[in-house]
Amino acid sequence: MNPYSAIINITNLRLRTFIGFNPEEQEKQQDIIINAEIHYPAEEACEEDNVAQALNYKNVTKKMIAHIENGRFKLLEKLVKDALDICAEHSSVSFAKVTIDKPHALRFADSVSLTLQYANPNTLKEAS
C-alpha cells in the first residue's frame, strides 16, 4: 500500500456554459462553479521530485475548461459526470469527487449544486 496519497483540490473554478433545458437556458450561457477533489498515489513524486510521476492538475483543468465551455448540457447530472470523467481519466486516480454549483438557479437560493464521486475499482481491490 502506498504511504503517500496525494489529494488535489481544484477550488471554485468559475466557467460559463449552456446548462439547462428551458428555452432561455439554451440561448444564454450561465455561470457555474466547479470544485473537484482527485486522489492518487504520490510516493514516487514525493521521493523523486519528478514531474513525470505526478498527476498534472493543469492538464486536467485545461481539458475540463475546454469540454465545458464548448459544450451544451440539459442536465446538471451530465455536466458533473463529464467533469468527473475528466478528473478520473488518469489510470493512477483512486478516487475523485466533483461538485458543480449553478448560481441563481432558484430564486431564493444562492445556488443549486450536484456532487458525483468515482472510486477506482482496481484501487479498491488492491487496498483490501
Steps between C-alpha positions, in 0.01 A plus 500: 500500500628847411589706809463831314157570361466840335174691493470773239227756561382727222300768677238735355585465132259751342384429146211581270305244301159418363323308777131431527206386292280811512509707179664801668770273649581361156549848354731656758806365681483486878761516771600178673746433780699176507668340799695180441697264720739247344688231697802315364806317639789745516787301650723524190422870450584568865819296503643585157375858451427394141225685313426191291395313818237757600147543377496822297207699639556776244431255215191368678369852553570612141317195363205564732484867396506419127234228530263704716533837329447342157216271612126517538334317785134454588561339838737587780550124544653469151722805549632370833556148362701636207718707737543199729600277207774749410625503862501119519649441155860442613563136593658589835192682633355302789212733587348818359211721600351793310241753616357754260296794619253678277460844662165675472320181391237554767352836589558486875822294507862593437542196277406143424780244495549137412782271611615174345793285604710225347698223668741298286396135540860383441624715786228369730610141426865585572411661832314194631 
